[in-house]
Amino acid sequence: EAAEAAAAEAEADFAQARKNRTACLALLCRQMQRIERVWDEDEELRRALLRALSSCLGSLSAHADAVLRELGSLSPKLAASATLRHFLTICLPVERQHTRSLRDDEFLVLRPDDLGRGASAAG
């Protein structure tokens, strides 16, 4: 199954990056961004990737790095059945805190119509 294969690949990539704090944080942020991108398009993939992300985070609970250990506490809060709002409530602060110099195309975007509302509210 394609969704499970993608989740297994995400976990394998994480296993390689897990020991390096910077690589680990970057990979977690990329996983979060990927989940958000497929949120409405592929429920099966989204759920598989959420399970993989939760598993990856859970494996950090005994990590030597305090920041990564703290992220491990998010694991039980990320169920495969999470709503988009719940997911973003957990993941956006992580991304903001641990990702430097994001390019515009790397920011999480809720929905295309949210962009229009934000622009009209700001203007």
C-alpha positions, -999 to 999 in steps of 0.1 A, spaced: 0 0 0 14 34 -11 4 53 21 21 27 44 52 27 22 54 65 24 51 63 62 78 36 64 101 58 43 94 88 65 103 67 96 134 53 79 146 88 70 139 99 106 160 70 120 190 82 100 186 119 111 176 111 147 210 115 164 218 149 148 196 176 165 196 200 135 189 173 109 162 158 132 144 191 137 146 199 99 132 164 91 104 167 116 94 201 101 94 187 66 72 158 77 48 182 93 47 203 61 41 172 40 12 162 62 -4 196 58 1 196 20 -18 163 16 -44 169 43 -74 173 21 -61 154 -9 -53 120 5 -68 110 38 -51 75 38 -17 91 33 -24 118 59 -33 92 85 -3 70 78 21 100 79 5 112 112 11 78 127 47 79 115 52 114 128 37 104 162 60 74 163 91 95 154 82 120 181 76 92 206 111 78 200 126 111 212 113 108 247 147 94 259 169 115 236 201 130 249 190 165 237 166 182 260 147 200 231 142 168 213 130 151 245 105 178 249 92 173 214 88 136 223 60 147 247 39 157 216 36 121 204 4 111 223 -13 144 212 -10 135 175 -35 109 167 -42 97 131 -77 111 136 -66 146 145 -83 175 129 -64 200 108 -68 227 135 -55 203 162 -26 193 140 -16 230 133 -20 240 169 7 214 177 29 217 147 30 254 138 48 264 171 73 236 165 80 248 130 82 285 141 106 277 169 129 253 152 131 264 115 154 292 105 151 313 74 121 296 58 115 305 22 80 317 15 70 285 -2 79 265 30 54 281 53 23 261 62 -8 276 45 -42 266 58 -64 271 27 -62 293 -4 -93 312 7 -76 320 41 -49 339 21 -76 362 7 -91 369 41 -57 376 56 -48 400 29 -82 419 31 -79 421 69 -44 434 67 -53 460 40 
